Amino acid sequence: MQDDLVQKIKRDPNYHQLVSSRSRFGWVLTALMMLVYYGYILLIAFDKEFLAKKTGDGVMTWGMPIGLFVIVFTVLVTGVYVRRANSRYDELTHAIQEKVKA
Amino acid sequence: MSTIKRHLAAPLLSAALLAASGAAFAAGADLGQAERQPTNWTAIIMFAVFVVFTLFVTKWAAAKTRSASDFYTAGGGITGFQNGLAIAGDFMSAASFLGISASVFLNGYDGLIYAIGFLVGWPVITFLMAERLRNLGRFTFADVAAYRFKQEPIRIFSASGTLVVVAFYLIAQMVGAGQLIKLLFGLEYWIAVVLVGTLMMIYVLFGGMTATTWVQIIKAVMLLGGASFMAIAVLAQFNFSPEALFAKSVELHAKKDAIMGPGTFIKDPVSAISFGMALMFGTAGLPHILMRFFTVPSAKEARKSVFWATTWIAYFYILTFIIGFGAIVLVSTNPEFKDAAGKLLGGNNMAAVHLAKAVGGNVFLGFISAVAFATILAVVAGLTLSGASAVSHDLYATVIKKGKAGGGSELKVSKITTIILGIVAVVLGIVFEKQNIAFMVSLAFAIAASANFPVLFMSVLWKDCTTRGATIGGFVGLITAVGLTLVSKSVWVDVLGHADALFPYASPAIFSMPLAFLCIVVFSLLDKSGRARIDRAGFEAQQMRSETGIGAAGAAAH
C-alpha cells in the first residue's frame, strides 16, 4: 500500500471507528463463545451429576437442552456477527473506500 | 453374511472409537481395522454414478481452469453460500458421520460432547480471522502470515506446517477409505486406496479448485440429504417426540439411564480443556479450510461462508445425534444386523449404515454407503490441493524463485506436486494399513492449533510481531505438538508398545499452543534487528488492508 494512501486512511475518522468498534465486538463475542464452551466442558469435568439430572418425570436430562443450547448459541452468535458486519461495518468500509478513491 | 469373521472387527472398532479419550475419529479419522463384508453392488453402482457425474463436473471445471488463480482459488468466483457448503463438506467427513453416530450408539450423551468440540471453533474463525484472511491473502494462508515479513522464513514455516498437517490428515483419510471399502462395498483395501488416489488426482489436476469445490458441494448436499432423511424417519416412528425416542433408547440400551448424561469421555479437566483448545483453534489453522476463504470474491462473502458452514455443521451434528439414538432403538434390537455374539455386524462404526437399511431398505443403504465413500474422496482432494499450493506457491514461487516464477511454471509445479502427493498418499495408505492411526487426526488439529494458528493470529493482529518471533514461535509450537503426541498414550503406548505414557493428557494443545504464543512474543520483543523495524513499520498498512480490503486481491469486483 502506498504511503499517501496510508496517510489518507489514517486521517479518516470512519476508519478508526470501524477498527475499534469491530474489534471490540469481535472480542466480546469471542469471549462469550469461550465462556459458553469452556463453561460447558468444566461443568462436565466437575459436575457430571448436574447434567445427568432429570428435568421432569421422564428420561430427559438437563444435559440435553444445555448441549443443544451450546450448539444453537454457536450458530446464533456467528449469525449476529455476520449480520452486523455485513450491514454496519460494510457501510463504514464502503465509505472509507469511496473517500480513498476521491 | 455367515462368512464374516466377526471375532476381530467389533472389538477393534470400538477400541478405536474410544482410543485416546475418544480423541481421534471425527472430522475424518480412524475407523480401525475392518472385516470385509459381502460385495454390495447397489452401493458400488451408486458410487459409480457419483464418480461419472463428478468427472463431468471436472470436465466443465477444466475448461474454466487456466490461470494459477483459477487453479488455487477457482478464480475467486465461488459464492458465500456455495463456499459454506464446501467448508461444511470438508468437515463432515465419513468418519465424523459414522464415528459420531457410533459414539452416540455406544455411549449416548458423550457423542454430543465430542461433536460440540468440532463446532465451537467456527465463531472464533468468523470474528477474528475470516475477513482478514480474505483481505490479505491470495492463494495460501502463508500469503497472510508473511504479508509484512521477510518472505522466505515465514513461507518455509507455513509450508512445513501445511505439509505436516496435510500428511497426517491424508494418511488418516486413506486408511479410512481402505477400511470403509471393505465394510461398505465388500471390496479389498488396496482397491479403495488406489481408487481414491487416482480419482482425487483427476479432480485436482484437471479441475483445480473449481472441481474440488463442486465435488465437495455435491457430496455435502447428498450427505445432508441422506442424514436428514434418516433422522426424520427415526423421529417419525416416535411421532416426532424426542422424549419418546430417548425413553425407548434408555429402555433398550445396556447402560440404561447413563446414556442421558456425560460418561467417561471427559476424564480430567486438563485433558478436556486441552482437547477443546486443539479442536477450537485447530480449526482456525487447518490449511485446506483456510484456503477456502480465498475462493470467494469479497470479505462479505467470506463472512457469509463461515455462517453457512457453521449452520450446516451444527445441523449435521444434531442429525448424527438423532441417528445414533435411532440406531439404539432400530438397529440394536434387530437380529438381522448382529452376529451370534450380539455384536453389530462390521463393528460399531456401522451403526448409521445399518440404520440406513432399517429405515430405507437396500437402495438407501447403497446410497448412504456411496455417500460415505464419496466423502473421503472429496476431503482428500481438498487436502491435496492445499498441500500442492504450499509447495508451488510458497516454496517454489516465493522461496526458490524469489517471486520471479511465471504463473505458468508455478501452475506446472503445483500439478507435478499433485501427482507426487497422490502417489505418496497411495503408498502411505498401503504402508499404514495395519497401523494404529487413531492419533493422526487429533495430532493434525493439535499442530494446526499450536503452529499455524498462533503465527497467523499474531502476524495479523499484533503490531510488534517480527519475522524472527513468528518463525521461532511457529516451529516451537510445531515441534512441541508433535513431540508431546509421540510420548502420549496414543503413540507411546498404543503404537510403540511402552507400558506407560510419559505425557499423561489426551492432547498437547494446552501446553504447545501457549508455548508457541509465548515464544512469538518473547523473540519478537527481543528482536532488535533491522528487519524487525521493517516488520513493525509494515503493520499499519497491513492492518488497513486487512480491515478495509483496500488493495486486496479481487477487490475490484465490488
Contacts between the chains, C-beta under 8 A, distances in Angstrom:
chain1	res1	chain2	res2	distance
A	1	B	541	4.1
A	1	B	544	6.4
A	1	B	545	6.0
A	1	B	550	7.3
A	1	B	551	5.4
A	5	B	544	8.0
A	5	B	550	7.3
A	5	B	551	7.9
A	6	B	540	6.1
A	6	B	541	5.2
A	6	B	544	6.3
A	9	B	544	5.0
A	9	B	548	7.0
A	9	B	550	7.2
A	10	B	540	7.4
A	10	B	544	7.9
A	15	B	544	7.3
A	15	B	547	7.4
A	15	B	548	7.0
A	18	B	547	6.2
A	18	B	548	7.3
A	19	B	543	7.3
A	19	B	547	5.4
A	22	B	547	7.4
A	25	B	127	7.9
A	26	B	127	3.9
A	26	B	128	5.9
A	27	B	127	7.5
A	29	B	123	6.7
A	29	B	127	5.3
A	30	B	123	7.3
A	30	B	124	5.7
A	30	B	127	5.1
A	30	B	128	6.4
A	33	B	120	6.5
A	33	B	123	4.7
A	33	B	124	6.4
A	34	B	124	7.9
A	37	B	116	7.4
A	37	B	120	4.5
A	37	B	276	6.6
A	37	B	280	7.0
A	38	B	273	6.7
A	38	B	276	6.6
A	40	B	116	7.2
A	41	B	113	8.0
A	41	B	266	7.0
A	41	B	269	7.9
A	41	B	272	5.0
A	41	B	273	6.3
A	41	B	276	5.3
A	42	B	269	6.6
A	42	B	272	7.7
A	42	B	273	7.8
A	44	B	113	6.2
A	44	B	262	4.7
A	44	B	266	4.9
A	44	B	272	6.8
A	45	B	266	5.6
A	45	B	268	7.2
A	45	B	269	4.0
A	45	B	272	4.9
A	46	B	269	7.0
A	48	B	261	6.4
A	48	B	262	4.7
A	49	B	261	7.8
A	51	B	109	7.6
A	51	B	261	5.1
A	51	B	262	5.5
A	52	B	257	7.6
A	52	B	258	7.7
A	52	B	260	6.5
A	52	B	261	2.7
A	52	B	262	6.9
A	53	B	261	7.9
A	58	B	243	5.1
A	58	B	246	7.7
A	58	B	247	6.3
A	59	B	243	7.0
A	59	B	246	4.9
A	59	B	247	4.8
A	59	B	250	4.8
A	59	B	257	7.1
A	59	B	260	5.9
A	60	B	242	7.7
A	60	B	243	5.6
A	60	B	246	6.4
A	60	B	260	7.5
A	61	B	109	7.7
A	61	B	260	4.4
A	61	B	261	5.3
A	63	B	109	5.6
A	63	B	112	7.9
A	63	B	260	6.7
A	63	B	261	5.0
A	63	B	262	6.5
A	64	B	109	7.7
A	64	B	242	7.8
A	64	B	246	7.7
A	64	B	260	7.1
A	67	B	109	7.4
A	67	B	112	4.7
A	67	B	113	7.2
A	67	B	116	6.5
A	68	B	318	7.6
A	70	B	116	5.3
A	70	B	120	7.4
A	71	B	116	6.3
A	71	B	119	6.3
A	71	B	314	5.1
A	71	B	317	6.8
A	71	B	318	6.5
A	72	B	314	7.5
A	74	B	119	5.3
A	74	B	120	5.7
A	74	B	122	6.7
A	74	B	123	5.8
A	74	B	310	6.4
A	74	B	314	6.2
A	75	B	310	5.5
A	75	B	311	5.4
A	75	B	314	4.9
A	77	B	123	5.2
A	78	B	122	6.3
A	78	B	123	4.7
A	78	B	126	5.1
A	78	B	306	6.6
A	78	B	307	5.3
A	78	B	310	4.7
A	78	B	311	7.9
A	79	B	307	5.9
A	79	B	311	7.9
A	81	B	123	7.3
A	81	B	126	5.7
A	81	B	127	5.7
A	81	B	303	7.7
A	82	B	126	6.6
A	82	B	303	4.7
A	82	B	304	6.5
A	82	B	306	7.4
A	82	B	307	4.4
A	85	B	131	7.2
A	85	B	300	7.9
A	85	B	303	5.5
A	86	B	300	5.5
A	86	B	303	6.2
A	86	B	304	7.2
A	90	B	300	5.9
A	93	B	299	7.8
A	93	B	547	7.7
A	93	B	548	5.3
A	93	B	549	6.6
A	96	B	548	5.2
A	96	B	550	7.3
A	97	B	548	6.5
A	97	B	549	7.6
A	97	B	550	5.9
A	100	B	550	6.0
